[in-house]
Amino acid sequence: MNQPTQEVSISSNPTGATVVINGQTKGKTPMVADLKRKNTQLISIQLDGFSPYEVALSRSVSGWVWGNIAFGGIVGLVVDLASGSIYNLRRIRLWPI
């Protein structure tokens, strides 16, 4: 039922902070990042004059997996596992650097 990616909103106050995802600069806040569900994601938010912050997003199994097994069977489950659609991203850590 899920797509292999998940949209994650990233914002800061004040706006205009640089967003680095897994070591790659992706843009400025506010922004929406389209992140792969099957990978752990490390998001860093940096702005001159402010302490940088990092947020780690980890995958967790989506509740939709049970519906997919019921309606899609083993084939649906295998497809979702391969694409990462079986997962949701959730915040596991937030800390100043």
Backbone as a ProteinNet text record, in pm:
[ID]
protein_1_A
[PRIMARY]
MNQPTQEVSISSNPTGATVVINGQTKGKTPMVADLKRKNTQLISIQLDGFSPYEVALSRSVSGWVWGNIAFGGIVGLVVDLASGSIYNLRRIRLWPI
[TERTIARY]
80.5	0	85.2	208.6	297.9	384.3	434.8	535.1	671.8	773.7	906.3	973.9	918	973.6	868.1	915	826.1	865.6	767	793.1	810.9	918.9	949.3	966.7	886.2	897.3	1010.6	1093.3	1206.7	1196.9	1193.7	1183.4	1274.5	1295.8	1376.3	1323.8	1361.4	1326.1	1452.2	1514.4	1469.4	1486.9	1419.2	1426.8	1560.2	1586.9	1707.5	1825.6	1804.8	1912.9	1944.1	2068.8	2111.7	2073.6	2017.3	1977	2072.7	2136.4	2228.5	2169.4	2148	2090.4	2192.7	2231.9	2330.6	2457.1	2500.8	2625.2	2614.6	2494.4	2477	2385.2	2430.3	2348.7	2228.7	2107.6	1984.1	1905.3	1932.5	1858	1854.1	1756.5	1738.5	1599	1587.4	1457.1	1373.4	1242.5	1166.6	1172.4	1165.7	1166.8	1099.2	1066.6	1013.3	1110.3	1163.7	1256.7	1182.4	1209.8	1150.7	1255.9	1240.1	1342.7	1302.7	1400.4	1375.1	1338.2	1232.2	1182.5	1273	1345.3	1418.6	1555.7	1596.4	1726.2	1710.9	1804.1	1811.8	1861.9	1806.2	1840.7	1897.7	2006	2063.6	2049.8	1971.8	1944.9	2014.8	2094.6	2164.2	2109.3	2081.8	2029.8	2131.8	2184.3	2293.2	2263.7	2289.1	2271.6	2376.6	2448.8	2552	2495.8	2570	2529.1	2442.9	2410.7	2326.8	2396	2367.6	2420.1	2353.9	2433.1	2372.9	2298.1	2197.1	2120.4	2120.6	2112.5	2098	1976.2	1909.8	1795	1819.7	1809.2	1821.6	1681.4	1652.3	1524.6	1552.4	1479.2	1495.9	1367.3	1378.8	1260.5	1189.5	1058.4	976	871.8	826.6	731.3	596.3	543.3	415.6	300.9	194.7	75.1	6.9	36.7	-24.2	24.4	133.5	187.6	84.5	3.1	-97	-204.4	-247.2	-345	-287.9	-161.9	-98.3	-83.9	-52.8	-43.9	-180.8	-285.7	-421.4	-467.7	-437	-488.8	-387.7	-258.7	-156.7	-81.8	-100	-33.1	117.7	184.9	330.4	395.8	339.8	397.5	398.2	287.6	280	380.3	397.1	492.3	634.9	670.4	805.2	833.6	737.2	754.9	776.7	698.2	712.4	844.5	889.6	1019.1	1132.5	1127.8	1233.7	1238.9	1122.9	1119	1133.8	1111.4	1114.3	979.1	875.9	741.8	681.7	738.6	687.3	716.4	805.6	852	794.8	795.6	773.1	898.6	933.1	1044.3	993	1068.8	1031.3	1157.1	1141.1	1254.9	1299.9	1430	1481.3	1573.2	1636.6	1724.7	1721.5	1741.1	1755	1855	1959.6	2059.6	2135.9	2183.3	2274.1	2410	2478.5	2610.1	2715
-119.4	0	126.4	117.2	232.3	237.9	356.3	374.2	339.2	316.3	285.2	405.3	525.1	643.6	709	792.8	863	1010.1	1098.8	1241.4	1281.3	1353.9	1400.2	1551.9	1625.2	1770.8	1808.7	1903.6	1950.3	2101.7	2153.5	2298.1	2343	2473	2530.8	2671.2	2720.3	2857	2922.8	3011	3073	2979	3013.8	2934.8	2960	2882.9	2900.2	2816.5	2723.2	2635.1	2532.6	2495.1	2394.7	2255.9	2175.8	2039.7	1942.3	1858.2	1756.2	1620.5	1536.2	1404.1	1299.3	1216.7	1111.3	1165.9	1283.5	1342.2	1424	1434.4	1510	1629.6	1748.9	1869.1	1857.7	1878.4	1860	1989	2092.8	2216.7	2298.1	2388.6	2479	2459.4	2488.5	2479	2601.1	2584.4	2459.6	2380.8	2249.9	2164.3	2030.8	1958.2	1822.6	1729.7	1632.7	1535.1	1405	1344	1215.5	1108.5	1038.3	947.1	801.1	718.1	574.4	516.1	438.9	380.3	269.5	200	83.1	116.3	243.6	283.1	371.7	358.9	454.2	585.1	696.8	827.7	915.4	987.7	1081.8	1221.4	1306.5	1441.5	1540.1	1629.1	1733.6	1868.4	1956.3	2089.8	2188.9	2275.8	2365.4	2507.9	2604.3	2746	2824.6	2911.4	2992.9	3066.2	3063.4	3131.2	3045.9	2924.4	2832.9	2697.9	2626.1	2490.8	2399.5	2316.6	2221.9	2111.5	2056.2	1944.5	1829.3	1709	1589.6	1510.9	1451.2	1365.2	1233.3	1123.8	992.2	934.1	889.1	823.6	676.8	591.3	447.5	388.4	274	209.8	125.9	118.7	29.3	-30.9	-148.5	-218	-145.8	-118.3	-50.4	-144.9	-89.8	-168.1	-220.8	-159.1	-203.6	-341.5	-389.6	-518.3	-629.8	-624.4	-730.6	-729.4	-610.4	-601.5	-649.7	-618	-661.6	-813.2	-873.9	-1020	-1081.1	-1021.7	-1074.2	-1063	-949.8	-926.9	-957.4	-947.7	-969.2	-1099	-1162	-1289.4	-1274.5	-1384.4	-1388.4	-1301.2	-1299	-1218	-1070.4	-1020.6	-882.2	-851.3	-945	-927.2	-920.5	-1008.2	-1011	-881.3	-833.3	-708.5	-592.2	-583.8	-475.9	-484.6	-604.6	-620.3	-572	-608.5	-570.9	-420.5	-356	-212	-125.9	-185	-108.1	-52.6	-79.8	-27.8	-80.2	-184.7	-246	-158.8	-60.8	18.1	159.8	218.1	360.2	413.7	539.6	603.4	671.9	660.8	728.1	781.1	889.9	951.8	864.3	837.9	760.1	843	948.1	1031.6	1174.7	1267.7	1408.6	1466.3	1527.3	1581.6	1697	1789.2	1891.7	1829.3	1875.9	1823	1892.2
0	0	0	52.1	55.7	-69.4	-97.7	-201.7	-141.9	-224.7	-171.6	-104.2	-123	-59.6	29.2	121.1	213.1	215.5	204.8	213.8	359.7	387.7	522	515.4	591.8	597.8	691.8	647.4	727.1	736.2	858.6	876.7	989.4	997.6	1104.3	1133.9	1250.7	1287	1340.8	1265.2	1140.7	1020.2	912.9	790.6	720.5	618.5	538.2	583	675.7	720.2	610.6	602	504.7	554.8	465.8	499.4	430.6	512.3	461.9	499.7	399.5	422.5	381.9	478.2	454.5	389.1	435.1	386.9	259.8	201.5	77.5	101.3	60.6	74.1	-18.5	38.6	-38	-58.6	20.7	2.5	129.7	135.5	249	306.8	436.8	502.6	469	460	471.3	340.4	353.2	234.6	267.2	163	177.1	105.7	177.6	121.2	95	-17.9	-55.3	-26.1	86.1	135.8	117.3	84.7	70.8	206.5	208.1	332.4	386.6	299.4	346.7	405.3	401.5	454.4	577.7	672	781.6	723.2	767.2	713.3	824.3	795.9	890.4	831.4	898.3	850.7	942.7	883.7	957.6	912	1008.5	979.4	1034.6	945.2	982.4	937.6	1028.4	997.1	1073	1001.9	1065.8	1186.9	1296.9	1418.9	1510.4	1467.6	1546.7	1557.5	1664.5	1679.4	1577.4	1508.5	1413.6	1487.9	1423.6	1479.4	1381.9	1436.3	1354.3	1400.4	1304.4	1331.1	1258.7	1330.4	1268.8	1250.9	1130.3	1100.5	1073.1	1137.8	1120.8	1063.9	1006.2	948.5	1053.4	1041	1122	1028.6	1059.4	972	977	860.1	846.3	881.3	936.4	965.9	840.2	725.6	599.2	556.4	615.5	573.8	589	694.4	716.2	609.5	568.1	459.5	328.4	305.7	182.4	179	292.1	296.8	269.1	328.7	310.9	166.2	100.7	-34.3	-144.3	-115.1	-216.9	-199.9	-84.2	-58.7	-49.3	-67.3	-57	-163.8	-284.2	-392.1	-352.2	-297.9	-253.8	-144.3	-51.4	57.3	3.8	-87.9	-144.8	-221	-297.8	-372.3	-276.3	-170.4	-72.7	3	34.6	100.4	10.1	-116.9	-210.7	-233.7	-239.7	-269	-144.4	-26.9	97	135.1	55.6	82	211.8	266	388.1	511.6	496	610.7	614.6	734.4	757.9	824.3	794.9	863.2	988.4	1098.4	1222.6	1288.8	1361.9	1428.6	1544.7	1551.1	1662.6	1751.9	1695.5	1776.5	1723.5	1815.1	1780.3	1877.8	1828.3	1919.5	1853.8	1938.2	1886.4	1861.1	1762.3	1728	1815.1
[MASK]
+++++++++++++++++++++++++++++++++++++++++++++++++++++++++++++++++++++++++++++++++++++++++++++++++

